[in-house]
Amino acid sequence: MSLSLLLAAALAAPAPQPMPTGETLTAQIADEDAQLFQAVFEGCRPQALTDLLAPGYRMIHDKDGLAIPDRAAFVAGLEKQCAAREPGGTNAGYKNRRLLVPGSRTVRAMGDWGALEEASHVFFEWNAKADRWDMVGGARYMHVWQWMPAEGRFRLTESLSYDHGAAAPAPSSAP
């Protein structure tokens, strides 16, 4: 009887999915990337990271070195940041955004294991006094995404964040 239960369980398990290729690969990576940055910036949803990141995820940053050693540290750090934004928090009302620089994304398959994403983005902070978003800087990044055949999706395993710089100066109003 146990053999029939094992067989039934094996038959009920979803079949591994092949990794997407071409435009489908790029579109799926773009979607995962958008979910990641929405959770970290505007959405401030730390628990969304649990689904997007591999447990061994890490982030290496040009200013901080090993900035995030694993998924648990990322979730815990974002929980603190989001709590500080709440009314009464030490950073109450703070809002920030990240925008991908159009045309900067390149996605390359890494065999059937995963994909490498490279792009540029810019960062904004809400200026409540002026009622506008102010650009505060920009950077480049590389993400290593691992294909999870049983899940039919990617998980982020590593981020390299580099070339951070100040925002470009505002254009002069002088002729």
VEXDREN-2710 file (C-alpha; in Angstrom, 1 decimal):
% VEXDREN-2710
k/r/px/py/pz
1/MET/0.0/0.0/0.0
2/SER/2.8/2.5/0.7
3/LEU/4.2/1.9/-2.8
4/SER/0.9/3.0/-4.3
5/LEU/0.8/6.1/-2.1
6/LEU/4.4/7.0/-3.2
7/LEU/3.4/6.5/-6.8
8/ALA/0.3/8.6/-6.4
9/ALA/2.3/11.4/-4.8
10/ALA/4.9/11.3/-7.5
11/LEU/2.2/11.5/-10.2
12/ALA/0.5/14.4/-8.4
13/ALA/3.7/16.5/-8.1
14/PRO/4.0/19.1/-10.8
15/ALA/6.4/18.3/-13.6
16/PRO/9.6/20.4/-13.7
17/GLN/9.2/23.4/-16.1
18/PRO/11.8/24.2/-18.7
19/MET/13.5/27.6/-18.3
20/PRO/12.1/30.2/-20.6
21/THR/14.2/31.5/-23.5
22/GLY/14.3/34.6/-25.7
23/GLU/11.7/37.3/-25.2
24/THR/9.9/35.2/-22.6
25/LEU/13.0/35.0/-20.5
26/THR/13.5/38.7/-20.6
27/ALA/9.9/39.4/-19.8
28/GLN/9.9/37.0/-16.8
29/ILE/13.1/38.6/-15.4
30/ALA/11.7/42.1/-15.9
31/ASP/8.5/41.0/-14.0
32/GLU/10.6/39.5/-11.1
33/ASP/12.8/42.6/-11.0
34/ALA/9.8/44.9/-10.9
35/GLN/8.3/42.9/-8.0
36/LEU/11.6/43.1/-6.1
37/PHE/12.0/46.8/-6.3
38/GLN/8.3/47.5/-5.7
39/ALA/8.6/45.5/-2.5
40/VAL/11.8/47.2/-1.4
41/PHE/11.0/50.8/-2.3
42/GLU/7.4/52.1/-2.9
43/GLY/5.6/49.0/-1.5
44/CYS/7.6/48.5/1.6
45/ARG/6.6/44.8/1.8
46/PRO/9.4/42.9/3.4
47/GLN/7.6/39.5/3.3
48/ALA/7.4/39.7/-0.5
49/LEU/11.2/39.1/-0.4
50/THR/10.7/35.6/1.0
51/ASP/9.1/34.5/-2.3
52/LEU/11.5/36.4/-4.6
53/LEU/14.9/35.6/-3.0
54/ALA/16.8/32.3/-2.6
55/PRO/17.6/31.6/1.1
56/GLY/21.3/32.1/0.4
57/TYR/20.8/35.4/-1.4
58/ARG/23.4/38.0/-0.9
59/MET/24.1/41.6/-2.0
60/ILE/27.5/43.1/-2.6
61/HIS/27.5/46.9/-2.8
62/ASP/30.2/49.2/-4.1
63/LYS/29.9/51.5/-1.0
64/ASP/29.3/48.8/1.7
65/GLY/30.9/45.6/0.5
66/LEU/28.8/42.6/1.6
67/ALA/25.8/44.7/2.4
68/ILE/23.3/41.8/2.8
69/PRO/24.6/38.4/3.8
70/ASP/21.3/36.4/3.3
71/ARG/17.6/36.6/2.7
72/ALA/16.7/36.6/6.4
73/ALA/19.0/39.7/7.0
74/PHE/17.4/41.5/4.0
75/VAL/13.8/40.8/5.3
76/ALA/14.7/41.9/8.8
77/GLY/16.4/45.1/7.7
78/LEU/13.5/46.0/5.4
79/GLU/11.0/45.3/8.3
80/LYS/12.9/47.9/10.4
81/GLN/13.0/50.4/7.6
82/CYS/9.3/50.1/6.9
83/ALA/8.4/50.3/10.6
84/ALA/10.4/53.5/10.8
85/ARG/8.3/55.0/8.0
86/GLU/5.0/54.5/9.9
87/PRO/3.4/57.3/11.8
88/GLY/5.4/57.9/15.0
89/GLY/8.4/56.1/13.5
90/THR/11.9/57.7/13.4
91/ASN/11.5/58.3/9.6
92/ALA/7.7/58.8/9.5
93/GLY/6.4/59.7/6.1
94/TYR/9.5/58.9/4.2
95/LYS/8.9/57.7/0.6
96/ASN/11.3/56.6/-2.1
97/ARG/11.1/55.2/-5.6
98/ARG/13.4/53.4/-8.0
99/LEU/13.0/53.7/-11.7
100/LEU/14.7/51.5/-14.3
101/VAL/16.5/53.5/-16.9
102/PRO/14.6/52.7/-20.1
103/GLY/16.6/50.6/-22.6
104/SER/19.3/49.7/-20.1
105/ARG/18.3/46.2/-19.2
106/THR/20.2/43.2/-20.7
107/VAL/19.2/39.6/-19.8
108/ARG/21.5/36.7/-20.7
109/ALA/20.7/33.0/-20.1
110/MET/23.2/31.2/-18.1
111/GLY/22.7/27.7/-19.6
112/ASP/19.5/26.3/-18.3
113/TRP/20.5/27.2/-14.7
114/GLY/19.3/30.8/-14.7
115/ALA/20.0/34.3/-16.0
116/LEU/22.1/37.3/-15.6
117/GLU/20.3/40.7/-15.6
118/GLU/22.2/44.0/-16.0
119/ALA/20.7/47.4/-15.9
120/SER/20.8/51.0/-14.6
121/HIS/18.3/52.7/-12.3
122/VAL/17.8/56.0/-10.6
123/PHE/16.4/56.8/-7.2
124/PHE/13.9/59.4/-6.0
125/GLU/12.8/60.6/-2.6
126/TRP/9.5/62.4/-1.9
127/ASN/9.9/66.1/-1.1
128/ALA/6.7/66.9/0.8
129/LYS/7.6/70.6/1.2
130/ALA/7.8/71.0/-2.6
131/ASP/5.2/68.4/-3.4
132/ARG/7.4/66.5/-5.8
133/TRP/9.8/63.6/-6.3
134/ASP/13.5/64.6/-6.3
135/MET/16.1/62.4/-8.0
136/VAL/18.8/61.6/-5.4
137/GLY/21.1/59.3/-7.3
138/GLY/21.6/56.4/-9.6
139/ALA/23.5/53.2/-10.0
140/ARG/24.1/50.0/-12.1
141/TYR/23.3/46.5/-11.0
142/MET/23.7/42.9/-11.9
143/HIS/21.3/40.2/-10.6
144/VAL/21.9/36.5/-10.8
145/TRP/18.5/34.7/-11.1
146/GLN/18.3/30.9/-10.6
147/TRP/15.6/29.0/-12.4
148/MET/13.5/26.9/-10.1
149/PRO/12.0/24.2/-12.4
150/ALA/9.6/22.8/-9.8
151/GLU/8.2/26.3/-9.2
152/GLY/8.3/27.4/-12.9
153/ARG/10.0/30.7/-11.8
154/PHE/13.2/32.4/-10.9
155/ARG/14.6/33.3/-7.5
156/LEU/17.3/36.0/-7.0
157/THR/20.5/34.5/-5.7
158/GLU/22.9/37.5/-5.8
159/SER/23.0/41.2/-6.5
160/LEU/25.9/43.4/-7.4
161/SER/25.1/47.0/-7.0
162/TYR/27.8/49.5/-8.2
163/ASP/28.6/52.8/-9.8
164/HIS/26.4/54.7/-7.3
165/GLY/26.5/58.4/-7.8
166/ALA/24.8/61.6/-7.0
167/ALA/21.8/62.8/-9.0
168/ALA/22.5/64.8/-12.1
169/PRO/22.3/68.5/-11.5
170/ALA/19.1/70.2/-12.4
171/PRO/19.2/72.0/-15.8
172/SER/20.0/75.6/-15.5
173/SER/17.1/78.0/-16.2
174/ALA/19.5/80.5/-17.7
175/PRO/19.5/80.9/-21.5
END
